[in-house]
């Protein structure tokens, strides 16, 4: 069973897996440790990840990025219209009440919701992982920004289900990073906690969390976010200034040409990365538009001046996080930074100055979040045993329940989970009702949400409510904020106050019956829920559609591979058949075979460009039926001398050992040694005879002696000789001691007799 952590990024995503030796980051098909978060639609198939990256400019109208920013949004969302639209070249449309994209796919306009597009990308990440670990992928943990609302979280979970992934937990990205940081620390205190500020400046957003660590546990104290501050803002600053420079210097306006603008955005991102490590960054873009090349040099001081208004925003979020954590700067023991944009020197300096201490470098900026997610998955999976480490995350936004006022109530709402409530968490609420009633869940502070997000979370109707003995029934409602940070009303039941008889022992030791009043559960009530999640019917339709597209993509890729194999074989064999293979094909066949190869190559670029896989496979097999024997004859001509030399060497070596006078072989019978010599002679004669016959066979005919036959004979010679030559020496017989008649022996015997006589005399006395 796989244990996978996915850091779902807006620009790119990182996958980690937990293995016996630790956490490994997965490389994709082009050996990159991060996969572009892009989905592109083509005439025949979809392109996902790295393949979509190659389509980003040429097929920009049908390429979708910023997938994470689309999750759980509607088309009318003001944030989407004001901020996200300029980063997405594809047309945004309404699909089943959600924001989606309209693209040209399979030669016709089609629409896909944000959930479907995210599911497509997650399917790609699933395939990358399965390819690496060579086993099916199911269980995973996916990271999301802490500022994600319930609608956005539900969208990611549904997309994972459509992709065939079982998401064990949606974990806040900085909580995942904190887990990776804390679980490896062996010096965490047991009492006074160690407070660490985690700062994540990603591609599109900025998050700060203050986390307290004690031995075996982390607790998130407070978090703050800036949903519209990240690497792409710095890219945009460079784009704006370079666009103005190119307009003045080269008389071109990139804003009038979408492809030119995308090229400039790509160059700006590269420029930003170079400036993070160097004082100067050259920008060269060939044929940006109107067949014009542009070039310039950006220096770091200019860039920092252009982006000065962005750096001032950095401190605001840091200050909010500290306030929500209820801590002072002096209480922070360390500052850890993750996210690619934290490499910008000015950001590092700003954050370091705010806390008054240097930035720690414990974590890998690009991979820490993914590794933490894999650790969380291992902790939730029964397959792995992980060191006990408790993760106490908090609710990002306070949640309240509202209801219609009844005679039994003084209030009509209650904040069930406040902003620092731990996750997961369960609350039991008590109501007195005589009839069914409805609870509405909403975010208690709509102004704190990302702009345009509907604060409504769900509606929960408690049914089958009836009076008890003419009085309103007492009802217990179980409300839960689950491990994903999603609200649900799990159950409801009635309770009654009943007199219960209990047997107790009094002071005198006598047993007596005592009557007490207790609340006793008397019946479960039906709860009907309506939430922001996708309907089951629509989710099933999306899953079926994804399955069809996935199968179609696989077939297209297999067809393309078959076509490429045929084309490669045609070119390769055409060159070889007139070169090194020329002597190994019959002259009567050669010209026709070359003609067939030329015909196939020409056909591929004509009517053979779009054919079923079976056609390519059939043509390749037809060519190989002629070409393979030619290749085999050539290969045999190359391998046969090497095999013959190897056999001769083996014969010589074994013969020398058999005829050796070395003591090592002295125990072997002469006849056995002679048998080895005779066997080697037979092998030598066989080889000479077969080689002589082969010399008479033309190179263009099937050989009568194959390298494998020679190798087989060598193995037979060695197998015959080895047991004889390795026969162990016999164990020497033990030497028996014979009695001696030496004078010394007689002297010893007489001495012993004299001692015996003396002993006897003493006994008599």
C-alpha positions in Angstrom: 0.0 0.0 0.0 1.3 3.5 -0.9 1.7 6.3 1.5 1.8 9.5 -0.5 1.9 13.3 0.3 1.0 15.8 -2.4 1.9 19.5 -2.1 -0.7 20.9 -4.5 0.9 24.1 -5.7 -0.5 26.9 -7.9 2.6 26.9 -10.1 3.9 23.4 -9.6 3.3 20.4 -7.3 5.6 18.1 -5.4 5.0 14.4 -4.6 6.6 12.5 -1.7 6.3 8.9 -0.6 7.0 7.3 2.7 9.3 4.3 2.5 11.1 2.1 5.0 14.1 4.3 5.0 12.3 7.7 5.2 10.6 10.2 2.9 11.5 10.3 -0.8 10.5 13.0 -3.4 9.2 11.5 -6.6 10.7 12.6 -10.0 8.3 12.9 -12.9 8.8 11.5 -16.5 11.5 14.1 -17.3 13.2 13.6 -14.0 12.0 16.9 -12.4 11.2 16.9 -8.7 8.3 19.3 -9.3 5.5 19.0 -11.9 3.9 22.1 -13.5 0.3 22.6 -12.4 -1.1 22.8 -15.9 -3.7 21.1 -18.0 -3.9 21.5 -21.8 -6.5 20.3 -24.3 -5.6 19.2 -27.8 -7.2 18.0 -31.0 -6.6 14.3 -30.0 -5.8 14.2 -26.3 -5.1 16.1 -23.1 -1.7 17.1 -22.0 -1.0 17.1 -18.3 1.9 18.5 -16.2 5.2 18.6 -18.2 3.4 17.9 -21.5 1.1 20.8 -20.9 4.1 23.1 -20.1 5.2 22.6 -23.7 1.8 23.7 -24.9 1.7 26.8 -22.7 2.5 29.3 -25.4 1.5 27.5 -28.7 -1.9 26.4 -27.3 -2.5 29.1 -24.7 -6.3 29.4 -25.3 -6.7 25.7 -24.3 -4.2 25.6 -21.5 -5.4 26.0 -17.9 -3.2 27.0 -14.9 -3.8 28.4 -11.5 -5.9 25.3 -10.8 -5.8 25.8 -7.0 -7.1 29.3 -7.3 -10.2 28.0 -9.2 -11.2 25.4 -6.6 -14.6 26.0 -5.1 -15.2 29.3 -6.9 -18.1 30.6 -8.9 -17.8 32.6 -12.1 -19.2 35.8 -10.5 -16.6 35.7 -7.7 -15.0 39.2 -7.7 -11.6 37.8 -6.7 -11.7 35.6 -9.7 -12.6 38.4 -12.1 -10.2 41.0 -10.6 -7.1 38.8 -9.9 -7.2 35.3 -11.4 -8.6 36.1 -14.9 -5.4 37.8 -16.0 -3.4 34.7 -15.1 -5.6 32.2 -17.0 -5.6 32.5 -20.8 -8.5 30.0 -21.3 -12.1 31.3 -21.3 -13.8 31.1 -17.9 -17.4 30.0 -18.0 -20.1 28.8 -15.6 -20.3 25.0 -15.3 -23.0 23.5 -13.1 -22.9 26.6 -10.8 -19.1 26.5 -10.6 -16.4 28.3 -12.4 -15.0 26.2 -15.3 -13.2 26.6 -18.6 -14.3 26.5 -22.2 -11.7 24.9 -24.4 -11.4 23.2 -27.8 -11.0 19.5 -27.1 -11.1 16.7 -29.7 -11.9 19.3 -32.3 -15.0 20.8 -30.7 -15.8 23.3 -27.9 -16.2 21.6 -24.5 -16.6 22.9 -20.9 -15.1 21.5 -17.7 -15.7 22.6 -14.2 -12.8 23.5 -11.9 -13.3 20.2 -10.0 -12.9 18.2 -13.3 -9.7 20.1 -14.3 -8.2 19.5 -10.8 -9.1 15.9 -11.0 -7.4 15.6 -14.4 -4.2 17.0 -12.9 -4.4 14.8 -9.8 -4.8 11.8 -12.1 -1.4 12.7 -13.7 0.2 13.0 -10.3 -1.2 9.6 -9.4 0.3 8.1 -12.6 3.7 9.7 -11.9 3.7 8.1 -8.4 2.5 4.7 -9.6 5.3 4.7 -12.2 7.9 5.4 -9.5 6.7 3.0 -6.8 5.6 0.3 -9.3 2.4 -0.3 -7.4 -1.2 1.2 -7.4 -1.7 4.5 -5.6 -4.7 5.1 -3.3 -4.2 6.6 0.1 -2.7 10.1 0.1 -2.7 13.4 2.1 -3.1 16.6 0.1 -2.0 20.0 1.3 -4.1 23.2 0.9 -3.6 26.8 2.1 -4.9 27.4 5.6 -7.2 30.1 4.2 -9.1 27.7 2.1 -12.8 27.7 2.9 -15.1 24.7 3.2 -16.3 25.0 -0.4 -12.7 25.0 -1.6 -11.7 22.0 0.6 -14.7 20.0 -0.6 -13.8 20.7 -4.2 -10.3 19.3 -3.7 -11.6 16.2 -1.9 -14.2 15.6 -4.7 -11.5 16.0 -7.3 -9.3 13.5 -5.5 -12.2 11.0 -5.5 -12.8 11.5 -9.2 -9.1 10.8 -9.8 -9.3 7.6 -7.8 -7.4 8.9 -4.8 -8.4 8.3 -1.2 -7.6 11.5 0.6 -7.0 10.6 4.2 -6.6 14.2 5.2 -6.5 17.7 3.8 -3.7 19.3 5.8 -2.9 23.0 5.9 0.4 23.4 4.1 2.3 25.1 7.0 1.0 22.5 9.4 2.6 19.9 7.2 5.9 21.8 7.1 5.7 22.1 10.9 5.2 18.3 11.2 8.2 17.6 9.1 10.2 20.0 11.2 9.1 18.8 14.6 9.0 15.0 14.2 12.7 14.9 13.4 13.7 17.0 16.4 15.1 14.9 19.3 15.7 17.9 21.6 12.2 19.3 21.9 11.4 20.5 25.5 8.9 18.6 27.7 7.5 21.7 29.5 8.2 25.2 28.2 7.3 25.0 24.5 9.6 26.0 21.6 7.8 28.6 19.5 8.6 28.7 15.7 7.2 31.0 13.1 6.7 29.3 9.7 6.5 31.6 6.7 5.4 30.4 3.3 5.6 32.8 0.3 4.4 30.7 -2.6 3.5 31.5 -6.2 0.1 33.1 -5.5 -0.3 33.5 -1.7 1.5 34.2 1.5 0.9 32.3 4.8 2.3 32.6 8.3 1.8 30.2 11.2 3.1 30.4 14.8 3.6 26.8 16.1 4.5 25.6 19.6 6.5 22.4 20.0 6.8 20.2 23.0 8.1 16.6 23.0 5.7 14.5 20.8 3.3 17.3 19.9 2.9 20.5 17.8 0.1 23.0 18.4 -0.7 25.8 15.9 -1.2 29.0 18.0 -2.3 31.4 15.3 -2.1 32.0 11.5 -2.5 34.9 9.1 -2.8 35.0 5.3 -2.5 37.3 2.3 -4.3 35.5 -0.5 -3.0 37.8 -3.2 0.7 38.1 -2.4 3.2 35.7 -4.0 5.8 35.1 -6.6 3.5 36.0 -9.5 3.1 39.5 -8.1 6.9 40.0 -8.4 6.8 38.5 -11.9 4.0 41.0 -12.8 6.1 43.9 -11.6 8.9 42.9 -14.0 6.4 42.3 -16.8 5.0 45.8 -16.4 8.4 47.6 -16.5 9.8 45.5 -19.3 6.6 45.9 -21.4 7.0 49.7 -21.0 10.6 49.5 -21.9 10.0 47.3 -25.0 7.2 49.7 -26.1 9.6 52.6 -26.0 12.7 50.9 -27.2 11.4 48.4 -29.8 8.0 49.9 -30.6 6.0 46.8 -29.6 3.1 46.5 -27.2 3.0 43.0 -25.7 -0.4 43.6 -24.1 -1.9 43.5 -27.6 -0.6 40.0 -28.2 -1.5 37.2 -25.8 1.4 34.9 -26.9 3.9 37.7 -26.6 2.6 38.5 -23.1 2.9 34.8 -22.0 6.5 34.7 -23.4 7.3 37.9 -21.4 5.7 36.4 -18.2 7.9 33.3 -18.6 11.0 35.4 -19.1 10.1 37.6 -16.1 9.8 34.5 -13.8 13.3 33.4 -15.0 14.7 36.9 -14.5 13.3 36.9 -10.9 15.0 33.6 -10.1 18.3 34.8 -11.5 18.1 38.0 -9.5 17.6 36.0 -6.3 21.2 34.8 -6.6 22.9 37.5 -8.8 23.0 41.3 -9.0 22.2 41.3 -12.7 19.8 39.3 -15.0 19.8 39.4 -18.8 16.4 39.1 -20.5 16.5 37.9 -24.1 13.3 36.9 -26.0 13.5 35.8 -29.6 10.6 36.6 -31.9 8.4 37.9 -29.1 6.0 39.4 -31.7 6.1 40.7 -35.2 9.3 38.8 -35.7 11.1 41.1 -33.3 13.8 40.0 -30.8 14.0 41.9 -27.6 16.8 42.1 -25.0 17.6 44.1 -21.9 19.4 43.7 -18.5 17.6 44.0 -15.1 19.6 44.7 -12.0 18.5 43.8 -8.5 18.4 47.3 -7.1 16.0 48.4 -9.8 13.8 45.3 -9.2 13.7 46.0 -5.5 12.7 49.6 -6.2 9.9 48.5 -8.5 8.6 46.0 -5.9 9.0 48.1 -2.8 5.3 48.4 -2.3 5.1 44.6 -2.2 7.8 44.2 0.5 5.9 46.5 2.9 2.9 44.0 2.7 5.2 41.3 4.1 5.2 42.8 7.6 1.4 43.2 7.9 0.8 39.5 7.7 3.6 38.7 10.2 2.0 41.2 12.6 -1.5 39.6 12.3 -0.1 36.1 12.9 1.6 37.2 16.1 -1.6 38.9 17.3 -3.7 35.9 16.7 -1.1 33.7 18.4 -1.2 36.0 21.4 2.6 36.2 21.5 5.3 38.8 21.3 8.3 38.7 18.9 10.6 38.0 21.9 8.8 34.7 22.5 9.7 33.4 19.0 12.6 31.0 19.1 13.1 30.4 15.4 11.8 31.4 12.0 11.5 28.8 9.2 10.7 29.8 5.6 9.3 27.6 2.8 8.0 28.4 -0.7 10.0 29.4 -3.8 9.5 33.1 -3.4 11.3 33.2 0.0 14.5 33.1 -2.1 14.1 36.8 -2.9 16.8 38.5 -0.8 14.6 41.5 0.1 11.9 39.2 1.5 14.4 37.3 3.6 15.8 40.6 4.9 12.3 42.0 5.7 11.2 38.9 7.7 14.6 38.6 9.4 14.4 42.3 10.5 10.8 41.9 11.8 11.7 39.0 14.1 15.2 40.4 14.9 16.9 37.1 14.2 18.4 35.2 11.3 16.3 32.9 9.2 16.7 29.1 9.9 17.5 26.8 7.1 16.3 23.5 8.6 13.7 22.8 5.9 13.9 22.4 2.1 12.0 25.4 0.8 10.5 23.5 -2.1 9.9 20.1 -0.6 9.2 20.5 3.1 5.4 20.8 2.7 5.2 17.6 0.5 7.4 15.7 2.9 5.3 16.7 5.9 2.2 15.6 4.0 3.8 12.1 3.4 4.6 11.9 7.1 1.0 12.7 8.0 -0.2 10.0 5.5 2.2 7.5 7.2 0.8 8.4 10.6 -2.8 7.9 9.4 -2.0 4.7 7.5 -2.0 1.3 9.2 0.9 0.2 7.0 3.6 2.3 8.7 4.6 2.7 12.2 5.7 6.3 12.9 7.0 7.9 16.1 4.0 9.2 18.2 3.6 12.8 17.3 0.3 14.7 17.9 -0.7 17.4 15.4 -3.1 20.1 16.9 -4.2 22.3 14.0 -6.8 25.1 14.3 -9.9 26.3 12.5 -9.1 29.2 10.2 -12.5 30.9 10.4 -15.1 30.9 13.2 -18.3 28.9 12.4 -21.7 29.5 13.8 -25.1 27.8 13.7 -28.3 29.7 13.3 -31.9 28.6 13.8 -35.4 30.0 13.8 -36.4 31.3 17.3 -38.7 29.1 19.3 -40.4 29.7 22.6 -37.8 27.5 24.3 -34.8 29.6 23.1 -33.4 32.8 24.2 -30.9 32.9 21.3 -31.0 32.2 17.6 -27.4 31.5 16.9 -24.2 30.2 18.5 -20.5 30.2 17.5 -19.8 26.5 17.6 -16.1 26.6 16.6 -14.1 29.8 17.0 -11.0 30.7 15.0 -8.6 29.0 17.3 -10.6 25.8 17.8 -8.6 22.6 17.4 -9.1 20.3 14.4 -10.7 17.8 14.5 -13.3 18.7 17.1 -16.7 17.6 18.2 -19.4 19.6 20.1 -22.7 18.4 21.6 -25.5 20.9 21.5 -28.8 20.7 23.3 -32.1 21.9 22.0 -35.7 21.6 23.3 -38.2 21.2 20.4 -41.6 19.8 19.8 -41.3 19.6 16.0 -38.6 19.2 13.3 -36.2 22.1 13.1 -33.4 23.4 10.8 -29.9 24.5 11.7 -27.9 26.7 9.2 -24.1 26.8 9.4 -22.3 29.9 8.3 -18.9 31.5 8.8 -19.3 33.9 11.7 -17.0 36.6 10.2 -17.7 36.9 6.5 -15.3 39.9 6.2 -12.4 37.6 7.1 -13.1 35.3 4.2 -11.5 35.5 0.7 -13.5 38.1 -1.2 -16.5 36.8 -2.9 -16.7 33.5 -0.9 -20.3 32.8 0.2 -20.3 32.4 4.1 -23.1 29.8 3.9 -21.8 26.3 4.8 -24.8 24.1 5.0 -28.3 23.4 6.2 -29.2 20.5 8.5 -32.8 19.5 9.2 -33.5 17.4 12.3 -36.6 15.4 11.5 -38.9 13.0 13.4 -39.0 15.4 16.4 -42.1 14.9 18.7 -43.2 16.1 22.1 -42.5 13.9 25.1 -45.3 13.6 27.6 -46.7 16.8 26.2 -43.4 18.7 26.7 -40.7 19.7 24.2 -38.3 16.9 23.7 -34.7 17.4 24.8 -32.5 16.8 21.7 -28.7 16.3 21.6 -27.1 17.3 18.3 -23.6 16.2 17.5 -21.6 18.7 15.4 -18.2 17.9 14.1 -15.3 19.8 12.5 -13.5 16.8 10.8 -9.9 16.2 10.0 -10.2 18.1 6.7 -11.6 21.2 8.4 -15.1 20.5 7.1 -18.3 20.9 9.2 -20.9 18.2 9.5 -23.9 17.4 11.8 -23.1 13.8 12.5 -26.2 12.7 14.4 -29.1 13.8 16.6 -31.0 11.9 19.3 -33.6 12.5 22.0 -32.9 12.1 25.7 -35.3 11.7 28.6 -34.9 12.2 32.3 -35.7 8.8 33.8 -35.6 7.4 37.3 -33.0 4.6 37.3 -32.7 2.1 40.1 -29.2 1.2 41.1 -27.9 -1.3 43.7 -25.4 0.4 46.1 -23.6 -0.7 49.3 -24.2 1.5 52.4 -21.8 2.2 55.2 -22.8 -0.9 57.1 -21.9 -3.0 54.1 -25.6 -3.8 53.3 -26.8 -3.6 49.8 -29.8 -1.4 49.0 -31.6 -0.1 46.0 -31.1 3.7 45.3 -33.2 5.6 42.8 -31.5 8.4 40.8 -32.5 10.6 37.9 -30.5 10.3 34.7 -30.6 11.4 31.1 -31.2 8.4 28.9 -31.0 8.2 25.1 -34.3 7.2 23.8 -34.2 7.4 20.0 -32.1 8.5 17.0 -33.4 11.3 14.8 -33.0 11.6 11.1 -30.6 14.4 9.9 -31.0 15.7 6.3 -28.0 17.6 5.2 -27.5 20.2 2.4 -23.9 21.4 2.0 -21.6 23.1 -0.6 -20.3 19.7 -1.7 -21.0 18.5 -5.3 -24.1 16.3 -5.6 -23.4 12.5 -5.7 -25.0 12.2 -9.1 -22.9 15.0 -10.7 -19.7 13.6 -9.0 -20.4 10.2 -10.6 -20.9 11.8 -14.0 -17.6 13.6 -13.6 -15.9 10.4 -12.6 -17.3 8.5 -15.6 -16.2 11.3 -18.0 -12.7 11.3 -16.4 -12.4 7.5 -16.8 -13.3 7.8 -20.5 -10.9 10.6 -21.2 -8.1 8.8 -19.3 -8.7 5.6 -21.4 -8.7 7.7 -24.6 -5.4 9.4 -23.6 -3.8 6.1 -22.9 -4.9 4.7 -26.3 -3.7 7.9 -28.1 -0.3 7.7 -26.3 0.0 4.0 -27.2 -0.9 4.8 -30.8 1.6 7.6 -30.9 4.3 5.3 -29.5 3.5 2.6 -32.2 3.7 5.3 -34.9 7.0 6.6 -33.6 8.4 3.0 -33.4 7.4 2.4 -37.0 9.0 5.7 -38.1 12.1 5.1 -36.2 12.4 1.6 -37.6 11.9 2.9 -41.1 14.7 5.5 -40.9 17.1 3.3 -38.9 16.8 0.2 -41.0 16.9 2.1 -44.3 20.3 3.5 -43.3 21.7 0.2 -42.0 20.5 -2.0 -44.9 22.6 0.1 -47.3 25.4 0.2 -44.8 26.6 -2.4 -42.2 23.8 -4.8 -43.0 24.2 -4.8 -46.8 26.1 -8.1 -46.9 23.6 -9.9 -44.7 20.5 -9.6 -46.9 19.9 -11.5 -50.1 20.5 -9.2 -53.1 17.1 -10.3 -54.6 15.3 -9.0 -51.5 17.4 -5.9 -50.7 16.1 -3.5 -53.3 12.5 -4.4 -52.6 13.0 -4.0 -48.8 14.6 -0.6 -49.2 11.7 0.5 -51.3 9.2 -0.8 -48.7 11.1 1.2 -46.0 11.0 4.4 -48.1 7.3 3.9 -48.8 6.5 3.5 -45.1 8.4 6.6 -44.1 6.6 8.6 -46.8 3.2 7.1 -45.8 3.6 8.2 -42.2 3.9 11.9 -43.3 0.9 11.5 -45.6 -2.2 9.5 -45.1 -0.5 7.5 -42.3 -0.4 10.5 -40.0 -3.6 9.6 -38.2 -4.2 5.8 -38.2 -5.3 3.3 -35.6 -2.7 1.7 -33.5 -3.2 -1.7 -35.1 -2.2 -0.4 -38.5 1.1 0.9 -37.3 1.7 -2.4 -35.4 0.9 -4.5 -38.5 3.2 -2.5 -40.8 6.0 -2.7 -38.3 5.6 -6.5 -37.9 5.6 -6.9 -41.7 8.9 -5.0 -42.0 10.5 -6.8 -39.0 9.7 -10.2 -40.6 12.2 -9.3 -43.2 14.5 -7.1 -41.2 14.9 -9.2 -38.0 16.6 -12.2 -39.7 19.1 -9.7 -41.4 19.9 -8.1 -38.0 20.2 -11.5 -36.4 22.7 -12.7 -39.1 24.7 -9.5 -38.6 24.6 -9.9 -34.8 25.7 -13.5 -35.1 28.6 -12.6 -37.3 29.7 -10.1 -34.6 29.1 -12.4 -31.6 30.4 -15.7 -33.0 34.1 -14.9 -32.9 33.8 -13.6 -29.4 32.0 -16.7 -28.3 34.6 -18.9 -30.1 37.5 -17.1 -28.4 35.8 -17.5 -25.0 35.4 -21.3 -25.6 39.0 -21.6 -26.7 40.1 -19.8 -23.5 38.0 -22.0 -21.4 39.4 -25.2 -23.1 43.0 -24.0 -22.6 42.4 -23.1 -18.9 40.7 -26.3 -18.0 43.3 -28.4 -19.9 46.2 -26.7 -18.1 44.5 -27.3 -14.7 44.0 -31.0 -15.6 47.6 -31.5 -16.7 49.0 -29.5 -13.8 51.5 -31.2 -11.5 50.5 -28.8 -8.7 49.9 -30.4 -5.3 46.4 -28.8 -5.5 45.4 -31.5 -8.0 47.6 -34.4 -6.7 44.7 -36.2 -5.1 42.8 -36.5 -8.4 43.1 -39.8 -10.2 45.1 -39.7 -13.5 42.1 -41.3 -15.4 39.8 -38.5 -14.3 42.4 -35.9 -15.4 42.6 -37.7 -18.8 38.8 -37.6 -19.1 38.9 -33.8 -18.8 41.7 -33.5 -21.4 39.6 -35.8 -23.8 36.5 -33.7 -23.2 38.4 -30.5 -24.1 39.8 -32.2 -27.2 36.3 -33.1 -28.4 35.1 -29.5 -27.8 38.1 -28.1 -29.7 37.5 -30.5 -32.7 33.8 -29.7 -32.7 34.5 -25.9 -32.7 37.0 -26.2 -35.6 34.7 -28.4 -37.7 31.7 -26.1 -37.1 33.6 -22.9 -37.9 35.0 -24.5 -41.1 31.4 -25.3 -42.2 30.2 -21.8 -41.3 33.0 -20.3 -43.4 31.3 -21.8 -46.5 27.9 -20.3 -45.7 27.2 -17.0 -47.4 26.6 -14.1 -45.0 23.2 -13.5 -46.4 22.0 -17.0 -45.5 21.0 -18.4 -42.1 24.1 -19.4 -40.2 24.6 -23.1 -39.2 26.6 -22.1 -36.1 25.2 -19.7 -33.6 27.0 -17.9 -30.7 24.5 -19.5 -28.3 25.6 -23.0 -29.4 29.2 -22.1 -28.7 28.3 -20.7 -25.3 26.4 -23.8 -24.6 29.4 -26.0 -25.4 31.6 -23.8 -23.2 29.2 -24.3 -20.3 29.2 -28.0 -20.9 33.0 -28.2 -20.8 33.2 -26.2 -17.6 30.3 -28.2 -16.0 32.2 -31.5 -16.8 35.6 -30.3 -15.4 34.6 -28.3 -12.4 33.3 -31.2 -10.1 36.5 -33.2 -10.8 38.9 -30.3 -10.3 37.1 -29.1 -7.2 37.0 -32.6 -5.6 38.1 -32.2 -2.0 41.3 -33.8 -0.8 40.8 -37.0 1.4 41.1 -36.6 5.1 44.4 -38.1 6.4 44.1 -41.3 8.6 45.1 -40.8 12.3 48.5 -42.3 13.3 48.4 -45.1 16.0 51.1 -45.1 18.7 53.0 -48.4 18.9 54.8 -49.7 22.2 58.5 -49.0 22.2 61.5 -51.1 23.7 63.7 -48.2 24.3 65.9 -48.0 27.5 64.2 -44.9 28.5 60.8 -46.7 28.6 62.3 -49.6 30.7 63.8 -47.1 33.2 60.4 -45.4 33.6 58.7 -48.8 34.2 61.2 -49.8 36.9 60.9 -46.5 38.6 57.1 -46.9 38.8 57.5 -50.5 40.2 59.9 -49.2 43.0 57.4 -46.6 44.0 54.6 -49.1 44.2 56.7 -51.4 46.5 57.5 -48.5 48.8 53.9 -47.6 49.0 53.0 -51.2 50.0 55.6 -51.2 52.8 54.2 -48.0 54.2 50.7 -49.4 54.2 51.8 -52.4 56.2 53.3 -50.3 58.9 
